[in-house]
Structures are given as C-alpha cells and as structure tokens.
Amino acid sequence: MASKNEKMEAIVSLAKRRGFIYQGSEIYGGLSGTWDFGPLGTALKRNIMDLWWKMFVEDREDMYGVDAAILMNQKVWQASGHVDTFADPLVEDLVTNQRYRVDHLLKDAGFKVDGLSFDDLNKMIIENKVKSPNGNSLSEVRTFNMMFKTNVGPVSDESSISYLRPETAQGIFTNFKNVVDCFYPDLPFGIGQQGKAFRNEISPRDFIFRSREFEQMEVEYFVHPEKWEESFEMWRKLVWDWCEAIGLPKESVHELEVPAEDRAHYSKRTIDFEFDFPIGREELLGLAYRTDFDLGNIQRVAGKNMDYSVKGTNEKFIPHVIEPSFGVERALMAVMSSAYREDEVNGEKRIYLKFPEHLAPIKFAVSPLLKNKPELVAKAREVFTILKKKHGAVMWDDNGNIGKRYRRQDEIGTPYCVVIDFDTLEDNTVTIRDRDTTEQKRVPIAEL
C-alpha cells in the first residue's frame, strides 16, 4: 500500500495527466498558490457546487441565494475587523529573504502551536533555535495582513482603497437588509453564496489545499438570539449529510470542538470538520456561531438599523448567525482522495477513481470496437448522440485498443464504458462495462 505522501503525489500526477488540475501560468514558470482547472476538474468542481446549491438553497424553503461583488467598499472590511485582525504570523529567512508562516514552520518541526500568541511564537523560535528550511536564522515574528489590496478608479489614494474579498460572507451580511425588505422571510432563514475569495497566503502549499485564489460556498443562517443552539445542531447534522453526499467515508471525517483561544474573533462556538487527507488530518470545513457580530458592526459603522421585526409582534432584535463555510477546492481534494484506488486486473496494476456517479465528470464513454470500420463508427455515433442528449457528460473515445480505453476511463472515474461491436449491428445490444467491478454485460440500446 502506498504511503500518504506517495498517494498525494499519485493524485497530483493523475490530476495533471488526465486534465483535472494544472499549475497556474505553468507555461511561464507558474505562479505559486494558483491553480487552473482543466476540462475534467472544471466538470467535477461544477458537479460539487451544483450539488451543494441544490441541497442547501434550491431544495429548502428557508434559503435565498445571492451573488455579491468581489470588490466592496473598504468600510466593509474595516467594520468586519479584517483590516485590523486578518493577519498571519510571518518570519523571514535572513539570508535568502524567503518568508514563511511561523505556525507552519513550528508544526513541521514537531511543536504544538494552537492558541499561542505572536509573542509566544516568537519566544518559541528563539528558545528552540528554529531555523528556516534552508538552515538559516530567522527574523522576529511580525504580522502580515493576507488581504490583497487594490485601488478603484484612476486615482490611487486612501479613499480609493479596496480589497479582493478574503471570504464570501461579508457580501451576504451587506445584503441582509435587502433580502429582508424584498422577501419578508420568517426566522430562521438563510442566505447562501458561492464564489471566489482571495488570500495572500505567506506559504501556500499541499496542492490545492491552501492557495491564494479559491472558491467558497457559504451560508449565513439568521436566527433568534435565544434559539441559536437548535439551528447550530441542525446545521451540524446537515454537514454530515453533505459529507455523505459527496462520498466521504464517515470514519475519515472528524469533528473538532475549537477552544475559545483558537476561535475567530467573531465566534462564540466553532466546530471544525476535519478530514483524513493524504497530507494528514486537516480542516475540511467549519461551522461557527457568529452571534450578531457582523450585523451589529454594520449598524454601528453604516448607521443603518439592522433590526429584524417579528411579524405580528412588537419584538425587534438583531438576528444572530450560524455559519457553515465550505471550501470548494478542499471538498474536491477530499473527493479525489476518497475516490483514488489501486488494484490489479489480469496481473496488471490499475488506477481508478471511484467517484459517486452523480459527481463523476464523465458518466459514459462510448467506443466503436474498431475505429476503421465505418458501420461500427456510425452506430457508435448514434448511441453517443442518444446518451449525450440524455446525460450530457458523455465522452467519445476511439483512441487505442479497448483495454487502453478502459484504463484511461478508469483513471478519470467514468462509471460506464459502452462498446459497439458487430453484434450490435445484428441485435441492437451493446457491451457495457462497470468501472468498479470491471464486469461486462450486454444491454439493449433502448435500455441505456
């Protein structure tokens, strides 16, 4: 059995070789922390995001979807605390001037750093004489704000400053009042959003796990201040439903109750859902109770009343918020890690991705047994067209012999290969081959 590192390397190699994920700007030497999704990666990512949207927005009566702008007024990030507190501890190699995130360096060296202040981290570096990966001395620890700063308009001054959003949540909070005024929802209700977020990570690493540009799927679920616990528990169970829906083994997902000293500044309770990635047990997604922190800040800074009026009563209050926050790339990495398999078929090593059928980028691959026989090609095209109209995600594959086609489709996780042979011309049946069992059977075209 391959080690965790070997498995990770195998997944990264497969991802590039088969068109899932490429290094960003690779042709020019790449750009650290950026990744491009190829045709199959794009399809897999879209399937994950569509499933999330269906489960948590479309199928629910208490949810509303928004798509907020990436660039927002700088006051959004001042009020939210991001300008002052959205920072990581940074040290610099005094010889090469390379910069590193302190907690990552110390964790890699075997130290426990959860809950430590910047001063504590600095003391640990000095007392233990921790060196950079190059063996050189390190600078003192300092803070580094991870937001990408930019300027809006032709003049660059303090008033034109904006940021690429580091999370999608604030676009939901700034639209809370708009949704309430337009739709008059009863509490509890939620607003969901999917979209890009950007963080200027000091040391992006571990493939797509920690990058500078990524996508989030977030819900802000607005509740009565005295009833937050029941909604928190509801979303805790829904998170488990989600993990099952994307095919993650239950034994590989773990809840971590985050202690107060490690929680974000806005949170009164947080559960991190961790997953056993090939790189180790790491955070997959988070569930946080944000109280009225964000809406209260908007009311304070913007001077707008953020009270919710309960219908038929005189009760008014600023709602509290439960936030389940999902990272698309981390979900995709977990799905690929869970799906990766190695076995033997006829004495040869086989690699395949055991995707749940509803997530597989390609549902069927259609092949003529021989591509130099026009009658087989014509019939195969007919079957391909039928399946394409019904399922969409269908691939035509006539490259190489049948064995090589099967191996190629196994590696990209295609559940079924359909082969048109000379018997098809006689009885309108085809051979359909199952990815997981490699078993083959004859099926009438009409039953496909």
C-alpha positions as CSV (number, residue, x, y, z in Angstrom):
1,M,0.0,0.0,0.0
2,A,1.3,3.4,-0.9
3,S,2.3,5.8,1.9
4,K,0.3,9.0,2.3
5,N,2.9,11.1,0.6
6,E,3.1,8.6,-2.3
7,K,-0.7,8.7,-2.6
8,M,-0.7,12.5,-2.7
9,E,2.0,12.5,-5.4
10,A,0.0,10.0,-7.4
11,I,-3.2,12.1,-7.2
12,V,-1.3,15.3,-8.2
13,S,0.3,13.4,-11.1
14,L,-3.1,12.0,-12.2
15,A,-4.8,15.4,-11.9
16,K,-2.3,16.9,-14.4
17,R,-2.0,13.9,-16.7
18,R,-5.8,13.5,-17.1
19,G,-6.9,17.1,-17.3
20,F,-8.2,17.8,-13.8
21,I,-5.8,20.4,-12.4
22,Y,-2.8,22.3,-13.8
23,Q,-0.4,24.7,-12.2
24,G,-1.5,28.3,-12.8
25,S,0.6,30.1,-15.5
26,E,2.8,27.0,-15.8
27,I,3.9,27.8,-19.3
28,Y,5.6,30.9,-17.9
29,G,7.1,29.2,-14.9
30,G,3.9,29.2,-12.8
31,L,2.6,31.5,-10.0
32,S,2.7,30.0,-6.5
33,G,-0.6,29.4,-4.9
34,T,-2.7,29.4,-8.1
35,W,-4.2,26.5,-10.0
36,D,-6.1,26.1,-13.2
37,F,-8.8,23.6,-13.6
38,G,-8.8,21.5,-16.8
39,P,-11.9,20.1,-18.5
40,L,-12.4,17.3,-16.1
41,G,-11.6,19.3,-13.0
42,T,-14.0,22.0,-14.1
43,A,-16.7,19.4,-14.5
44,L,-16.0,17.8,-11.1
45,K,-15.9,21.2,-9.4
46,R,-19.2,22.2,-11.1
47,N,-20.9,19.0,-10.0
48,I,-19.8,19.6,-6.4
49,M,-21.0,23.2,-6.4
50,D,-24.3,22.3,-8.1
51,L,-25.0,19.6,-5.6
52,W,-24.3,22.0,-2.7
53,W,-26.6,24.6,-4.2
54,K,-29.3,22.1,-4.7
55,M,-29.0,20.7,-1.2
56,F,-28.7,23.9,0.7
57,V,-30.5,26.5,-1.4
58,E,-32.9,25.1,-4.1
59,D,-34.3,22.3,-2.0
60,R,-35.0,24.4,1.0
61,E,-37.9,26.8,1.7
62,D,-35.8,28.9,4.2
63,M,-32.9,29.8,1.9
64,Y,-32.2,32.6,-0.5
65,G,-29.3,32.9,-2.9
66,V,-27.1,35.9,-3.7
67,D,-24.1,36.7,-5.8
68,A,-22.3,39.7,-4.4
69,A,-19.5,41.7,-5.9
70,I,-15.9,40.7,-5.2
71,L,-14.8,44.3,-4.8
72,M,-16.6,46.2,-2.0
73,N,-16.4,49.5,-0.1
74,Q,-13.3,49.4,2.2
75,K,-15.6,50.2,5.1
76,V,-17.0,46.6,4.8
77,W,-13.5,45.2,5.8
78,Q,-12.9,47.9,8.4
79,A,-16.2,47.1,10.2
80,S,-15.7,43.4,10.0
81,G,-12.3,43.6,11.6
82,H,-10.4,42.2,8.7
83,V,-8.2,45.3,8.2
84,D,-7.0,45.1,11.8
85,T,-7.0,41.4,12.5
86,F,-6.9,39.3,9.3
87,A,-3.2,38.5,9.7
88,D,-0.9,35.6,10.0
89,P,2.5,35.4,11.8
90,L,5.4,35.8,9.4
91,V,9.2,35.2,9.7
92,E,11.9,35.8,7.1
93,D,15.0,33.8,6.2
94,L,17.8,36.3,7.0
95,V,20.0,35.0,4.2
96,T,17.6,34.3,1.3
97,N,14.8,36.7,2.4
98,Q,12.2,34.0,1.8
99,R,9.2,34.4,4.0
100,Y,7.4,31.7,6.0
101,R,4.3,31.3,8.1
102,V,5.5,30.7,11.6
103,D,2.9,28.2,12.8
104,H,3.6,26.0,9.7
105,L,7.3,26.1,10.4
106,L,6.9,25.1,14.0
107,K,4.3,22.4,13.3
108,D,6.7,20.9,10.7
109,A,9.4,20.9,13.4
110,G,7.1,19.0,15.7
111,F,5.9,21.8,18.1
112,K,2.3,22.4,19.2
113,V,1.3,25.9,18.4
114,D,-2.5,26.0,18.7
115,G,-3.7,29.1,20.7
116,L,-0.3,30.7,21.0
117,S,0.1,34.4,20.7
118,F,2.5,36.1,18.3
119,D,4.8,36.8,21.2
120,D,4.7,33.1,22.3
121,L,5.6,32.0,18.8
122,N,8.5,34.4,18.7
123,K,9.7,33.1,22.0
124,M,9.4,29.5,20.8
125,I,11.5,30.3,17.7
126,I,14.3,31.9,19.8
127,E,14.4,29.4,22.6
128,N,14.4,26.4,20.3
129,K,16.7,28.0,17.8
130,V,14.4,27.1,15.0
131,K,15.9,27.6,11.5
132,S,14.4,28.2,8.1
133,P,14.0,25.2,5.7
134,N,17.3,26.4,4.2
135,G,19.1,26.1,7.6
136,N,19.4,29.8,8.1
137,S,18.4,32.1,11.0
138,L,15.0,33.7,11.1
139,S,13.8,37.2,11.7
140,E,11.5,38.2,14.5
141,V,7.8,37.3,14.1
142,R,5.7,40.0,12.6
143,T,2.1,40.2,11.4
144,F,1.1,40.0,7.7
145,N,-2.3,41.0,6.5
146,M,-3.5,38.5,4.0
147,M,-5.9,40.7,2.0
148,F,-5.0,41.7,-1.5
149,K,-5.2,45.5,-1.6
150,T,-6.0,47.4,-4.7
151,N,-7.3,50.8,-5.8
152,V,-10.6,51.5,-7.5
153,G,-10.7,54.2,-10.2
154,P,-8.0,56.4,-11.8
155,V,-6.6,58.0,-8.6
156,S,-4.7,56.0,-6.0
157,D,-5.2,57.4,-2.6
158,E,-6.7,56.4,0.8
159,S,-10.3,56.9,-0.4
160,S,-9.8,54.6,-3.5
161,I,-8.5,51.6,-1.5
162,S,-10.4,48.3,-1.9
163,Y,-9.6,44.7,-1.3
164,L,-10.2,41.4,-3.1
165,R,-12.6,39.7,-0.7
166,P,-11.0,37.2,1.6
167,E,-14.3,35.5,2.2
168,T,-17.8,35.5,0.7
169,A,-19.6,36.0,4.0
170,Q,-19.5,39.8,4.1
171,G,-21.3,40.1,0.8
172,I,-24.1,38.2,2.4
173,F,-24.2,40.4,5.5
174,T,-24.2,43.6,3.5
175,N,-27.3,42.3,1.6
176,F,-29.2,41.1,4.7
177,K,-31.4,44.1,4.8
178,N,-32.0,44.0,1.0
179,V,-33.3,40.4,1.2
180,V,-35.5,41.1,4.3
181,D,-37.0,44.1,2.6
182,C,-37.7,42.3,-0.7
183,F,-38.9,38.9,0.6
184,Y,-40.1,39.3,4.2
185,P,-38.7,35.9,5.3
186,D,-39.7,34.3,8.6
187,L,-36.9,33.5,11.1
188,P,-34.9,31.3,10.9
189,F,-33.8,31.8,7.3
190,G,-30.5,31.7,5.5
191,I,-28.7,33.4,2.6
192,G,-26.3,31.3,0.6
193,Q,-23.5,32.3,-1.8
194,Q,-20.8,30.6,-3.9
195,G,-17.9,32.5,-5.4
196,K,-14.2,33.4,-5.5
197,A,-12.2,34.5,-2.4
198,F,-8.6,35.6,-2.3
199,R,-5.9,35.4,0.4
200,N,-2.3,36.4,0.1
201,E,-1.0,33.3,1.8
202,I,2.5,33.5,3.1
203,S,3.3,29.9,2.1
204,P,0.7,28.3,0.0
205,R,1.2,24.5,-0.1
206,D,-0.2,21.0,-0.2
207,F,-1.6,21.2,-3.8
208,I,-5.0,22.9,-3.9
209,F,-5.5,22.7,-0.1
210,R,-4.0,26.1,0.7
211,S,-3.9,28.5,-2.2
212,R,-4.2,32.3,-2.9
213,E,-7.3,32.1,-5.0
214,F,-10.1,29.7,-4.2
215,E,-13.9,29.3,-4.1
216,Q,-16.2,29.2,-1.2
217,M,-19.7,28.0,-0.6
218,E,-21.1,29.7,2.5
219,V,-24.4,30.1,4.3
220,E,-25.3,32.8,6.9
221,Y,-28.3,31.4,8.7
222,F,-30.2,34.1,10.7
223,V,-31.8,33.0,14.0
224,H,-33.5,34.3,17.1
225,P,-30.7,35.1,19.7
226,E,-32.3,32.6,22.2
227,K,-32.6,29.8,19.6
228,W,-29.2,29.6,18.1
229,E,-28.3,26.2,19.6
230,E,-31.1,24.3,17.8
231,S,-30.1,25.8,14.5
232,F,-26.4,25.1,15.2
233,E,-27.3,21.4,15.8
234,M,-29.4,21.3,12.6
235,W,-26.5,22.5,10.5
236,R,-24.1,20.1,12.3
237,K,-26.3,17.2,11.1
238,L,-26.6,18.8,7.6
239,V,-22.8,18.9,7.3
240,W,-22.7,15.2,7.9
241,D,-25.3,14.7,5.2
242,W,-23.1,16.7,2.8
243,C,-20.1,14.7,3.6
244,E,-22.1,11.5,2.8
245,A,-23.5,13.0,-0.4
246,I,-20.0,13.7,-1.8
247,G,-18.8,10.2,-1.0
248,L,-16.5,10.8,2.0
249,P,-16.1,7.8,4.3
250,K,-17.7,8.5,7.7
251,E,-14.6,7.3,9.5
252,S,-12.4,9.8,7.7
253,V,-14.4,12.8,8.9
254,H,-14.0,14.2,12.4
255,E,-15.5,16.9,14.5
256,L,-13.1,19.2,16.4
257,E,-14.7,21.5,19.0
258,V,-12.5,24.6,18.7
259,P,-11.4,26.0,22.1
260,A,-12.1,29.7,22.8
261,E,-8.5,30.7,22.4
262,D,-8.3,29.3,18.9
263,R,-11.7,30.6,17.6
264,A,-12.0,33.5,15.2
265,H,-12.7,36.9,16.9
266,Y,-16.4,36.8,15.9
267,S,-17.2,33.3,17.0
268,K,-18.7,32.0,20.3
269,R,-18.7,28.4,19.2
270,T,-17.0,26.7,16.3
271,I,-16.7,23.1,15.1
272,D,-14.1,22.3,12.6
273,F,-14.9,19.3,10.4
274,E,-11.6,17.7,9.7
275,F,-10.8,15.1,7.0
276,D,-8.0,12.5,6.7
277,F,-6.3,13.9,3.6
278,P,-3.2,12.2,2.3
279,I,-1.3,15.2,3.8
280,G,-2.8,14.4,7.2
281,R,-5.9,15.3,9.2
282,E,-6.8,18.8,8.2
283,E,-9.8,21.2,8.2
284,L,-12.3,20.4,5.5
285,L,-15.0,23.0,6.5
286,G,-16.2,25.0,9.5
287,L,-19.4,25.6,11.4
288,A,-19.4,28.8,13.5
289,Y,-21.9,30.7,15.7
290,R,-21.1,34.3,14.8
291,T,-23.6,35.9,17.2
292,D,-24.7,39.4,16.0
293,F,-21.1,40.4,15.4
294,D,-21.4,41.3,11.7
295,L,-24.9,42.8,11.6
296,G,-24.1,44.8,14.8
297,N,-20.9,46.1,13.2
298,I,-22.8,47.2,10.1
299,Q,-25.4,49.0,12.2
300,R,-22.6,50.7,14.2
301,V,-20.4,51.8,11.2
302,A,-23.0,52.3,8.5
303,G,-25.6,53.8,10.8
304,K,-28.4,51.7,9.4
305,N,-30.9,49.9,11.5
306,M,-30.3,46.1,11.2
307,D,-33.2,45.0,13.5
308,Y,-35.5,42.2,12.4
309,S,-39.2,42.8,13.2
310,V,-41.1,39.6,14.1
311,K,-44.3,39.5,12.2
312,G,-47.5,40.1,14.3
313,T,-45.5,41.3,17.4
314,N,-43.6,44.3,18.7
315,E,-40.4,42.2,19.1
316,K,-37.3,43.6,17.4
317,F,-33.7,42.4,17.6
318,I,-30.6,42.0,15.5
319,P,-30.5,38.3,14.5
320,H,-27.7,36.0,15.4
321,V,-26.0,33.9,12.8
322,I,-24.9,30.3,12.3
323,E,-22.3,30.0,9.5
324,P,-21.5,26.7,7.7
325,S,-18.5,27.6,5.5
326,F,-17.3,25.2,2.8
327,G,-14.2,25.4,0.6
328,V,-14.7,24.1,-2.9
329,E,-11.1,23.0,-3.6
330,R,-10.9,21.3,-0.2
331,A,-14.1,19.4,-0.9
332,L,-12.7,18.4,-4.4
333,M,-9.4,17.3,-2.9
334,A,-11.3,15.2,-0.3
335,V,-13.5,13.7,-3.1
336,M,-10.5,12.8,-5.2
337,S,-8.6,11.4,-2.2
338,S,-11.6,9.2,-1.2
339,A,-12.1,8.0,-4.8
340,Y,-8.5,7.1,-5.5
341,R,-8.0,3.3,-5.9
342,E,-5.3,0.9,-7.0
343,D,-5.9,-2.7,-7.7
344,E,-4.8,-5.5,-10.2
345,V,-6.7,-6.6,-13.3
346,N,-5.3,-9.6,-15.2
347,G,-2.0,-9.2,-13.4
348,E,-1.6,-5.5,-14.2
349,K,-1.8,-2.6,-11.9
350,R,-4.9,-0.5,-12.4
351,I,-5.6,3.0,-11.1
352,Y,-9.2,4.2,-11.0
353,L,-11.2,7.0,-9.4
354,K,-14.3,5.6,-7.6
355,F,-16.4,8.8,-7.8
356,P,-20.0,8.7,-6.8
357,E,-21.9,8.6,-10.1
358,H,-23.6,11.9,-9.6
359,L,-20.2,13.6,-9.2
360,A,-18.3,11.8,-12.0
361,P,-17.1,14.4,-14.7
362,I,-18.0,11.8,-17.4
363,K,-20.9,9.4,-16.9
364,F,-20.4,7.3,-20.1
365,A,-17.6,6.7,-22.6
366,V,-18.8,5.4,-26.0
367,S,-16.5,3.5,-28.3
368,P,-16.7,1.6,-31.5
369,L,-14.8,-1.7,-31.1
370,L,-12.8,-0.8,-34.2
371,K,-12.4,2.8,-35.4
372,N,-11.6,1.7,-39.0
373,K,-15.0,0.1,-39.6
374,P,-17.4,2.8,-40.8
375,E,-20.5,0.8,-39.9
376,L,-19.3,0.4,-36.3
377,V,-18.4,4.1,-36.1
378,A,-21.8,5.2,-37.5
379,K,-23.7,3.0,-35.0
380,A,-21.4,4.2,-32.1
381,R,-22.1,7.8,-33.1
382,E,-25.8,7.0,-33.0
383,V,-25.5,5.6,-29.4
384,F,-23.3,8.5,-28.4
385,T,-25.9,11.0,-29.6
386,I,-28.7,9.3,-27.6
387,L,-26.7,9.3,-24.4
388,K,-25.3,12.8,-24.9
389,K,-28.8,14.2,-25.2
390,K,-30.0,12.4,-22.1
391,H,-26.9,12.7,-19.8
392,G,-24.7,15.4,-21.2
393,A,-21.5,14.2,-19.7
394,V,-20.6,11.6,-22.3
395,M,-17.3,11.1,-23.9
396,W,-16.4,9.7,-27.4
397,D,-13.3,7.5,-27.1
398,D,-11.8,5.6,-30.1
399,N,-8.1,6.1,-29.3
400,G,-6.1,2.9,-28.9
401,N,-7.4,-0.6,-28.2
402,I,-10.3,-1.4,-25.9
403,G,-8.0,-2.3,-23.0
404,K,-6.3,1.1,-23.1
405,R,-9.6,2.9,-23.4
406,Y,-10.8,1.1,-20.3
407,R,-7.7,2.1,-18.3
408,R,-8.0,5.7,-19.4
409,Q,-11.6,5.9,-18.5
410,D,-10.9,4.2,-15.1
411,E,-8.3,6.9,-14.3
412,I,-10.8,9.7,-14.9
413,G,-13.6,7.9,-12.9
414,T,-16.1,7.2,-15.7
415,P,-18.6,4.7,-14.3
416,Y,-19.6,3.0,-17.5
417,C,-17.9,2.3,-20.9
418,V,-20.3,1.4,-23.7
419,V,-18.8,-0.5,-26.7
420,I,-20.4,-1.0,-30.0
421,D,-19.4,-4.2,-31.8
422,F,-20.5,-6.4,-34.7
423,D,-23.2,-8.0,-32.6
424,T,-24.7,-4.5,-32.1
425,L,-25.4,-4.3,-35.8
426,E,-27.4,-7.6,-35.6
427,D,-29.4,-7.2,-32.3
428,N,-29.1,-3.6,-31.2
429,T,-27.3,-4.5,-27.9
430,V,-24.1,-3.1,-26.7
431,T,-21.4,-4.2,-24.2
432,I,-21.5,-2.0,-21.0
433,R,-18.5,-2.3,-18.7
434,D,-18.6,-1.3,-15.0
435,R,-15.7,0.8,-13.7
436,D,-15.7,-0.6,-10.1
437,T,-16.1,-4.3,-10.8
438,T,-14.8,-4.4,-14.4
439,E,-17.7,-6.7,-15.2
440,Q,-19.2,-6.6,-18.7
441,K,-22.7,-7.4,-19.9
442,R,-24.9,-7.0,-22.9
443,V,-27.6,-4.4,-22.7
444,P,-30.2,-3.3,-25.4
445,I,-29.6,0.2,-26.6
446,A,-33.1,1.2,-25.7
447,E,-32.3,0.4,-22.0
448,L,-29.2,2.6,-21.8
